[in-house]
Amino acid sequence: MAWTRLPYCSPYRLVWAMLRAPRTPAQQVHHAYAWFIWRSRGWSQYFVITMLCFAWPAVFLVMAVLYTLRIGPAVARATGKSVPRQLGEQLWLAVRHSIAPDSYYVFELFRPERLRNAADYLQRYELKGGFNNLAHYHSVRMAGRNSSWTLKDKEAFHRACAPEGVATPAVLAAMEPDGSFRMVGERAFGLPRAEIFVKPAQGKGGRGCERWQFVDGAYLGPGGARRDAQALLAHLRAMALRRGRMLVQECLHNHPRLMDLGGNLMSLRITTCRNERGLAEVTNAVLKMSLVPGSSVDNFHQGGAGCRVDIATGEVGPAFDSWRKNPCVRHATHPATGARIAGRILPCWPETVAMVAKCANLFPDRTMIGFDVAITDRGPVIIEANVQQSAENVQRTHELPVGQQRLGVLLGWNAAQALATRPPAILKWFGPFKLWNGRRFGLRANGGILIDQRRVEAVLVTLVLVIGALLTMHG
């Protein structure tokens, strides 16, 4: 399904990006995204964008207030830049470069050296559902195959990689949505009496993942839960009913030289992009980790920290803390263990880069792939592949916009090639209605109500778009 994040884009970029020939890699991607939007839904798109032009100022105001109230004071204390000035810069960035208020804080554009390079930053909405789909339509036609489902489904990905010598986590069993439990391979029926990792077969963002340890005849899981085999199977059936097929995988462990950074498994997000010779090139790597003792969350959008990794040497940079909770904070050492982060050389690095490039070349119909890779006690293991890769963690941790990196050059080149493709008119919005679908507004805990900020945004932005549409129709 071709979902675009158009509601999060300033509509003015869709006009400005088409008014002049692109000269830089970032402009090539901006131009390709605008072209993709104008061509993918036909004449109905003109009305949608007109409506969005009227609604966008209110959308911006809602987002700016939500993020600035929460993050602005901390930034002001760290940088000396006042909250009103932060709001003024956000307004200028939204109108001139279509950069949303949350990206202002993600990319730390309140820093003068980054603000000067604002034109070269690539936005999440431009890549996820935009450039990625456009490039995919082109490469599928050229390669004559479509591996999208194989890459999205972790069990299918494991089956594709194993014969080629690409290490992936062993899939031990699967729980189907209809409640049937099946073993994978030549194994005795039932849950393994060992440490296991459970995850959705087609999940993303680390949601729905759980680690269960086998201790004294029972399984110990998140939050101190203790279940016997039958109770854990019932738990997996309930999860499969909500999330789809659940996989039971072997539990991976960090390489011994990484254990001082925490016992929970760390992973790298390694980006590959098709180059001018038609081969997958490894362009960027970010080491993800949790800075909180006992937490297994290392995902960038769930509060995990990230460090740039030099592709040539495997040297790690400082850890960028959560942009929501701890903006402007870098860690040269791990705050919980005291272990050195910045300057560390990752083990097995040449083998890791070679394995990722080999894996990416198994799927010639994909232009850019983000691989989650663990460096374990048995070497590098590719956990999963992400076909809708964005560049937020790369731009935040590398302190340089993608438009000024090798990745930007390759994206711009691929964008120019893909412009010859006319995408099918099946584009749909990933916006407030999609985000709101199936969610409850609050969760009760200890007698109180916890409000998820994303849900608040969904409600407010939905209301703004509806009001904008009514004003447009009655104007």
N, C-alpha and C positions, 0 to 999 in steps of 0.2 A: 504494500500500500504506500502510495506517495503522499506522505504528510509533510506539509510545509508549515513553518512557524511564522507565517506572514503577520499575524496580529502583533508579534513582538518587534516587528521591523518598522522604523520610521518610514512612512510612504514616500517621503521626499527623496530618499536615496533611489527609489525605483525610477524617478524621473532624471535626477542628476547623473546617475551612472550611465544613462543612455544618450546623454547630450554630447559626449566627446569620446574620441577613440581612446581606449585604455593604453597607458604607457608603462605602468609598473605592474609587477605581479599581483599586488593587492587590487589594483584597478581592474585587472583582467578577471579576477574572481567576482568583484562587485558587479562588473558589467555582465558576466555570465549569469549571476543570480538574478539580476533585474530582467534580463532577457528570458530566463526560465519562467519567472513569474508571469510576465506579460503574455507568453505564448502557451502556457500550460492549461489555461482554462477558457480561452477564447474571449468573446465580447463581454461575458458576465464579469470578467475580472475588472473591467473599467469601472463598473458601478461599485464593486467591492473596495477598490482603492480610493475612489472618490469619497465613499463613506468613511474610510479609515483616515483620510486627510482631515475630516471634521472631528473625528473621535480621538485622534492621536494626542492632541494637547492634553486632554483629560486623562488619557491612559498614562502619559508621561508623568503628569502631576501625581497620580496615585502611586506609581512605582517609585518616584523620587522621594515622596514623603515616607513611604514604608521603609525604604532602605536607608535614607539619610538619618531619620530619627534613631534608627538602631545602630548604625555604624559610624555616622558622621562625627559624633562627639569623640570617639576613640581616635579617629583620624586627625581631628583638630588638635588633640593633646599630643599626638606623636609627631605631627608635621608643622603645626602652627597655622595651618590653613583653616580659616573659619568655616562654620557650617553654611552661612549664606554664600560664601564664595564657592564652596563645593556644589551647591545647588545651581549657581550660575554656570559653572563649568559643565555640569551635567546637561543643562539646557542647550548650551552651545554644541556639545558633542552629539546630542540627540538630533538636532536640526541639521548640523553640518555633516556628521559622519554616521548617523543612524546608530549610535552607541547608546544602549539602554542604561539606566541608572545602576542596575546590578553589575553590569560589565565595567562601569566606572570604578567600582571597588574591587572586582575580580582582578582587573589588569593594573590596578593601582595607578590610574591615570591622574590622580591628584598629585603625583610626583611630576615636576616640570619636565624632566628628561623623557618621561613616557608620554606626557601630554603632547609634546612636540611631534611624536611619531604616530599620533592617533589615526591618521589616514591609512596606515599600513596594518592595522589590526583587523583580523577576520573575526566575524561574529558567529556565535553558535547557530543562529537561525540561517545564516548563509550556507553553512556546511551541512548541518543535519536537516535533511529533507530538501535542501536546495542544491548546492553544487554536487553533493554525493549522489543524488538521484540523476541529475543531468549527466554526470560522468558515467554513471552505471548504464544508462540507456545507450550511450555511445559505445562503451567497452563491450557490452553484451552483444551488440550487433557485430563488432569487430572480431570478438573471440568466438562467437557462435555457441555460447553456453551461458548458463546463469547459475552461479553457485551461491546465491544469496541465502537460500534455505539451509544449505550445508553449513555455512558459516554461522548462522543464527542459532541453529540447533546444536547443543553441546554434544549430544550423543552422536549425531551424524558427523560432526567435526572430528570427534575422536576416531570414528571409523575411517574417515578420509585420510587422516594423518598417520595412523599406525603403520600401514604398509610402506609408507615413504620414509620411515625412520625418524619421524618428528614426534618427540615425546609430548604426550598430553596426559592429564590425570586419568587413571583407569576407571571406567564406569563399571560398577559392581552390580547394580540393580536399578530398577525403575519402577515408580508407582504411577500408574495411569490415572487420568481423571475419573474413569469409571470405577476406581477402587481396586483394580487388578494389579497384583504385584508380580513382577517377572525378574528373573535373574539374567544377567548378561554374561555370556561365555560359559565355560565349564566350571560352574560353581555350585556348591550345595545350596538348596533352597533356604531362604531366610536371611535375616540381617547378619552381616559378619560380626563376629565377636571381637571387634577391634575398633579403633578410632575411625570415624567416618565423617564425611562432609556431605551435606545435603544442599541441593540448589535446584531452582527451576531449570528445565531443559532449555527454555528460551527466555530466561530472565535477563535483567540488565541492572547496572547500578548497584550491585551487591544486595538488592532486595530479595528477601526470601531465603537467604543463605544461613545455614546453621552448622555448627561443628558439634559432634557428639562423641564424647570419650567413653570407652567401655571400662568400667571399674567395678570390681567385686560383683560381677554378674548383672550389672545394670548400666544404662546409658545416662551419662551426665551431660546436660546441654545448657543452652542460654538461660541466664537468670537463676542458675542453681537447680534447674528442673532435673528430676530423676525419674526415669521410666524403664520398665522392663521391655523386652522385645515386642510384645503384643501391643503395649501402650504406645510405643514409638511408631509402630506400623499404623495404628489408628491416627496418630498425629500426622503422619505423612499422607494418609488418605484425605484428611481434612485440608492439608496444604494443597494437595493436587486438585481438589475440588475448587479451590479459590484461584490457584495460579497455573493450573495445567500440569502436565507431566513433570514429576520430580525425579531427579537422579540421585542415586547414592554413589558417591565416589570415594576413592582412597583419600586419606587425609595427608596432605603434603606438609613437609617441615622445612624450615629455613636451612640454608647452608650453614655449617658450623661457624664460619667466619662472619655470619650475620646475626647470630643468636644474641649478641650483646645489644642489639637494637630492639629486642623484645621477642617473646616466645611465639607470638602469633605470626602467621604466615604473612610476609610482605610480598608485594608484586610490583612489577614494572609495567607501565603503559608504553609500549614501543610502537612507534608509528612508521609505516612503510608507505611509499607512494611510487606509482609507476613512472619511470623516467623516460628520457628521450629515446632510449634504445628498446623500450618496451619491457624492461625488467623492473622488478620490485627493488627499491632502494630504501634502506633503513635511514631515516632522516633525524629522528628525535627519540629520546627516552626520558621518562620521568619515573623516579622511584617513589612509590606510594607507601606510606606507613601511618600507623596510629601513634600518637604521642601520649595517649591515655593508657595507663596500666590496665590490663585485663580486657581492653576493647579490641575487637577484631575488625573494626571499621577503618579502612584506608581509602575508601572512595572519596574522590575530590569533592563531590557534591553532598557528601554526608559528614563533612567535617574533618576528613583525613588530611594529612600533610603531604606535600609533594616536594621533591628535589630534582633539579635537572641532573642529567647524567651525560657526560661527554661521550659521544658515539665512538670516537677514535680510541679513547683510553679507558673508559669505564669509570672515570673519576666523578664522584658525587659532589654536588654543590650543597649549600645550606638548605634546610627544610623550611618551606613557607607554611606557616600555620594557617588555620581556617580563616578565610577572608571575612566570614560572618562573625565568628566569635572572637578571634584575635587578629584583627587587621594590623598590618605593618610589623608583624613579629616574624623574625627569622631565628632559626636554631642551628648553631654550628655543632652543638652536641645535643644528644637526646635528653629532654628535660626529666624523664623518669629514670633512665638507666645511667646517664652520664657518658654514654658511649659517643665517640667521635662520629659525626655525620659528614661535615664538609671536609673534602680532601681524601675521603675513603676511596679505595679502588675496589670495585665489585669483583668477586671471584667469578671464574668461568666466563669472563666477558666476551672474548673472541668467539667462543662456542655459542654463546647466547645470540650474538648478532648474526652469526652464520645460520643458526637454526631458524630464526625469525625470517630472514631473507628467503631461505629455502621453502618455508611454509607459505609465505606470501606468493611465491612463484607457482604454487600449486593451484592458485585461483587467478588466472590471467584476466578474468573479466571484472576484477575489482581494481579501481584506481588507487584508493587509499584505504588502509585497514589499520585499526588500532588493536594490537595484541596485548593481552594481559599475560605476563610471563613471571614465573617464580624461579628463583635460583635456589635449588633445593639441595638436600644432602646427596642426591643422585644426579645433580647437574641441572641445566635449564629445562623447565617444563612449561609448555604453552598452555595456559589455563583455558583461554577462550579468545575469540576474535570478535571485534566490533566493526560492523559494516557502516554504521552511521557515526563515524569518528568526528569529533569536534577538535578545537585547538585551544581551549581555554587553559588547560593545565600546562600545555607547552608554552603559551605566551606569558603566563603568570610566573612560572618557575625559571624560564630562560631569560626573562627580563628584556625581551626583544620581540617585537611583533612578527608574526609568521611571514608577513609580506617582505621582511628583510632577512629571512632565513632561506636555506636551501629548500625547505618544504614549500615555502611560498613560490619560489621559482617553478617548482614542479607542478604545483596546483595551478599557477597561471598558465603554464604550457598546456596542461591537460584541459583547462577551461577553454582555451582557444581551439583545441581539437574538437571538443564536444559541442561547440556552438553550431556545428554543421548538423547536429541531431535535432529533430523536432520531437519533443517528448509527447507521449500520449496525454490526452486531456482528461486525466484522472486525478488531478491534484486535489487534495483535501487539506483542510486546516488542522494543524495541531495548535490549538489555542485554548482559551479558558474553558470552553465546553468539553474539550477532550480531557484537559487536566482535571476538571471537576467530576467527570463521569465516574460513578461508582465509589466516590469518596464520601465519608461522613465528615461533618464539620468539626467535631471535637471528640476527644476521648477523655473519659472520666478517670481520674487517678487520685487516690487519697482524698476523695470528696471534692476535688476541684475539676476544672475543665482546662485541658491543654489545647491551645489553638495552634494549628500548623500554619505558618506564614504563607506557604504556597496555596493553601485553601482560601485564606483571606484574599490573596491576590486574585485567585480565580473568581471569587465572588465579585470583588470590586471591578475588575477589568471586564467581566461579563456585563455588569450593570452599565459600565461606561459605553461599551460597544452597542448595547441595546439603545441607550439614550442617544448616542450618536446617530444610529440608524433612524430613529424616530425624528430627530431634528432634520436629518437630510431629506426624509420623505415629506415632511411638512413644511420645509423651507421653501 
